[in-house]
Amino acid sequence: MDVAVTGASGLIGTSLVTALRRAGHQPMRLVRRPATGADEIAWDPAAGTIDTASLEGVDAVVHLAGAGIGDHRWTDAYKRELVESRTVGTDVVARALAGLTNRPRVLLSGSAIGIYGARGDEELTETSTLGTGFLADLCRSWEAATRPASEAGIRVAHLRTGVVLAASGGALRKQLPLFKFGLGGKLGSGRQWRSWISLDDAVGAIVHLLSSSISGPVNVTAPNPVTERDFAKTLASVLHRPAFLPIPSFGPKLLLGAELAENLLFTGQRVLPAVLTADTALAFRHPTLNEALRSLLAPAST
């Protein structure tokens, strides 16, 4: 299967390209420069351009590109960049695919569990109502931008991804130094939910969805979300370190900005992957946090 991938240099995209090759597929990376090989396709989402000739005949597209949610303070300018990097880029991809003579069978397009908003202890599945707030509005617009592809008859699935755990990047990598020095602990009250998934399982779900018949929203999370308190306890246990120093909200809010810290660290969603768990052909490698963290960190913590 020829699979075009945007965001191929990101945390998920890098591992996805490797997994696709390992599974016998041919990944084709969309790059924002002139293509230098048969496995690259040039595009410029800001300019609204993409090499449609090279997209002709691809079997599937995985669209993961977008500015990093936690990379910068949420100034008005950066919030606009977050929105435009997702909606404009997705629109470019969706319209290009819709206009092809030989269209792909499937478009797997990025989204996030932030679409549900802050919901406390409520269990959320793909059929739950959508939330309110900046992230919810962003994700709603992000998903809507795929409409040209679905209207052209392409199967579209929205990857509502949770916190991806990887030792090499993402949120976990930022937490590890404090926890390794025994200075880690729960964030704020510790009662907020963290809906996580290991990088291996996130990639595995995407590869599986390429050949499934699933469309619409898909929660790309592990089946066992945890509270922030339990996340800190489990991480400390795997690292054989204490976790008795709670992190008050004022520190991260001062460092990251109040809005960003509140949305990413001090509120959460209790999200269940109902669509993925109903599919008996897919098995999670790391269904529990303890299993995931031990797989990622135990060899390095001894």
C-alpha positions in Angstrom: 0.0 0.0 0.0 1.3 3.5 -0.9 0.7 5.8 2.0 1.3 9.5 1.9 2.1 11.0 5.3 2.1 14.6 6.4 3.8 15.5 9.7 6.2 12.6 9.0 9.0 14.2 11.0 7.0 14.5 14.2 6.8 12.2 17.1 4.1 10.0 15.7 4.9 10.5 12.1 8.6 9.3 12.4 7.5 6.1 14.1 4.6 5.6 11.7 6.9 5.8 8.6 9.2 3.2 10.2 6.2 0.9 11.0 4.7 1.2 7.6 8.0 0.2 6.0 8.3 -2.7 8.4 4.8 -3.9 7.5 5.6 -3.9 3.8 3.9 -0.6 2.8 5.5 2.3 0.9 5.4 5.5 2.9 5.6 8.8 1.0 6.5 11.8 3.1 5.0 15.2 2.3 7.8 17.8 2.7 7.8 21.6 2.7 10.6 21.9 0.2 11.4 20.5 -3.2 11.1 16.7 -3.2 14.4 14.9 -3.5 13.3 11.3 -4.1 10.4 9.1 -5.2 9.3 8.7 -1.6 8.7 12.5 -1.1 5.9 14.8 -2.2 6.3 18.5 -2.1 3.6 20.7 -0.5 3.2 24.2 0.9 0.1 24.4 3.0 0.5 28.2 3.7 0.6 28.8 0.0 -2.2 26.3 -0.7 -0.1 24.2 -3.0 0.6 20.5 -3.2 2.0 18.2 -5.9 -1.2 16.5 -6.9 0.4 14.5 -9.7 2.5 12.6 -7.2 -0.6 11.9 -5.1 -2.4 10.3 -8.0 -2.9 6.6 -7.2 -1.8 6.6 -3.6 -3.8 4.1 -1.6 -4.1 6.1 1.7 -3.2 9.4 3.3 -2.3 10.0 7.0 -2.5 13.7 7.8 -0.7 14.6 11.0 0.8 18.0 10.3 0.1 20.9 12.7 2.0 23.4 15.0 2.8 22.0 18.4 0.1 22.7 21.0 2.5 23.0 23.9 5.5 24.4 22.0 4.9 28.1 22.8 2.8 30.4 25.1 -0.7 30.9 23.8 -0.4 34.4 22.5 -3.2 35.6 20.2 -0.7 35.2 17.3 0.3 31.6 18.2 -3.3 30.6 18.8 -4.0 31.7 15.2 -1.1 29.7 14.0 -2.4 26.6 15.9 -5.7 26.9 14.2 -4.5 27.8 10.7 -1.7 25.1 10.7 -4.5 22.6 11.1 -7.5 23.9 9.2 -5.7 25.4 6.3 -3.4 22.4 5.9 -6.2 19.9 6.2 -8.3 21.9 3.7 -5.4 21.8 1.2 -5.0 18.0 1.6 -8.8 17.3 1.5 -9.4 19.4 -1.6 -6.4 18.0 -3.4 -7.5 14.4 -2.7 -11.1 15.2 -3.8 -9.8 16.5 -7.1 -7.7 13.5 -8.0 -8.6 11.1 -10.8 -7.4 8.1 -8.8 -8.4 9.0 -5.3 -7.1 7.2 -2.2 -9.4 4.9 -0.4 -8.9 6.5 3.0 -7.8 9.7 4.7 -6.8 9.4 8.4 -6.7 12.9 9.7 -5.3 14.2 13.0 -7.5 15.5 15.8 -7.3 15.4 19.6 -9.3 14.6 22.7 -9.4 18.3 23.5 -12.5 18.3 21.3 -14.5 17.1 24.3 -13.5 20.0 26.5 -13.0 19.8 30.3 -15.5 17.3 31.6 -14.3 16.2 35.0 -15.0 12.5 35.8 -17.4 12.0 32.9 -16.5 9.0 30.7 -16.3 10.1 27.1 -16.5 8.0 23.9 -16.8 8.8 20.3 -20.6 9.3 20.7 -20.2 11.9 23.5 -21.2 15.5 22.8 -18.4 17.9 21.9 -17.1 20.5 24.4 -16.4 24.2 24.5 -13.3 26.3 24.8 -10.3 27.0 22.5 -9.1 23.4 22.0 -12.6 22.1 21.4 -13.3 24.8 18.9 -10.0 24.2 17.2 -10.5 20.4 16.9 -14.1 20.9 15.6 -12.8 23.2 12.8 -9.9 20.8 12.2 -12.2 17.8 11.6 -14.7 19.9 9.5 -11.9 20.8 7.1 -11.8 17.2 5.8 -15.3 17.6 4.4 -14.2 17.9 0.7 -12.6 14.4 1.0 -15.6 12.7 2.5 -17.9 14.4 0.0 -15.8 12.9 -2.8 -16.4 9.4 -1.4 -13.1 8.9 0.5 -13.4 7.1 3.8 -12.3 9.6 6.5 -11.4 8.9 10.1 -10.5 11.5 12.6 -7.7 10.5 15.0 -8.8 12.0 18.3 -5.4 11.4 20.0 -4.7 11.6 23.7 -1.3 12.2 25.4 1.2 10.1 23.5 3.8 8.5 25.8 7.4 8.1 24.4 10.7 8.3 26.1 12.1 10.2 23.1 9.7 13.1 23.1 6.3 14.6 24.0 5.1 15.3 27.5 6.7 12.3 29.2 10.2 13.4 28.1 9.6 16.8 29.8 8.6 15.2 33.0 11.3 12.6 33.3 14.2 14.8 34.6 12.2 15.9 37.7 11.0 12.3 38.5 14.4 10.8 38.0 15.8 13.2 40.6 12.9 12.3 43.0 11.4 15.7 42.6 8.3 14.7 40.7 4.7 14.7 41.9 1.1 15.2 41.0 0.1 18.4 39.1 -2.3 20.6 41.0 -5.1 18.6 42.8 -4.1 15.4 41.0 -7.8 14.7 40.4 -7.8 15.6 36.7 -7.8 12.8 34.2 -5.0 12.0 31.8 -6.1 9.9 28.7 -2.8 8.5 27.4 -1.6 6.0 24.9 1.9 4.6 24.2 3.5 5.6 21.0 3.6 2.0 19.8 -0.2 1.6 20.3 -0.9 5.0 18.7 1.1 3.9 15.6 -0.4 0.4 15.7 -3.9 1.9 15.7 -3.2 4.1 12.7 -1.7 1.2 10.7 -4.8 -0.9 11.6 -7.2 1.8 10.6 -5.7 2.0 7.1 -7.1 -1.3 6.1 -10.2 -1.3 8.3 -13.7 0.0 7.4 -13.9 2.4 10.3 -14.8 6.1 9.6 -15.7 9.1 11.7 -14.2 9.9 15.1 -11.8 7.4 16.7 -10.4 8.0 20.2 -6.7 7.1 19.9 -6.2 6.5 23.6 -5.4 3.5 25.9 -8.5 1.7 27.5 -7.4 2.7 31.0 -7.1 6.5 31.6 -5.7 7.5 35.0 -5.9 10.5 37.2 -2.9 12.8 37.4 -2.2 11.6 40.9 -2.1 7.9 39.8 0.0 8.9 36.8 2.6 10.5 39.1 2.6 7.5 41.5 3.0 5.0 38.7 5.8 6.9 36.9 7.7 7.3 40.2 7.3 3.6 41.0 8.6 2.5 37.6 11.6 4.8 38.1 12.1 3.6 41.7 11.8 7.1 43.0 9.5 8.9 45.5 6.7 11.2 44.3 5.7 13.2 47.3 6.2 16.8 46.0 3.0 18.1 44.5 3.5 20.7 41.8 1.3 23.8 42.5 -0.5 25.4 39.6 1.2 28.8 39.9 4.6 27.4 38.7 3.6 26.0 35.3 1.2 28.9 34.8 4.0 31.3 35.3 6.3 29.3 33.0 3.8 28.4 30.2 1.1 31.0 30.6 -2.1 30.5 32.4 -4.3 29.4 29.5 -1.9 26.9 28.1 -1.1 25.4 31.5 -4.8 25.2 32.5 -5.8 23.5 29.3 -3.0 21.0 29.1 -2.1 20.3 32.7 -4.8 21.1 35.1 -7.9 20.0 33.3 -8.4 16.8 31.4 -10.7 14.3 29.9 -11.6 10.7 30.8 -11.7 9.3 27.3 -12.3 5.7 26.3 -11.4 4.2 22.9 -14.8 2.6 22.3 -14.3 2.2 18.6 -10.9 0.6 18.9 -11.8 -1.7 21.7 -14.9 -2.9 19.8 -12.6 -4.0 16.9 -11.5 -7.5 17.9 -8.8 -7.5 15.2 -6.9 -4.8 17.2 -5.1 -5.5 20.5 -3.4 -2.9 22.6 0.2 -3.8 23.5 0.1 -1.6 26.5 -3.4 -1.4 27.9 -2.3 -0.2 31.4 -0.1 2.7 32.4 2.2 0.4 34.3 2.8 -1.8 31.3 3.4 1.2 29.1 5.9 2.9 31.4 7.8 -0.2 32.2 8.2 -1.0 28.5 9.4 2.6 27.8 11.5 3.2 30.9 12.4 0.2 33.1 15.6 -0.7 31.2 16.9 2.8 31.5 15.9 3.2 35.2 18.0 0.4 36.6 
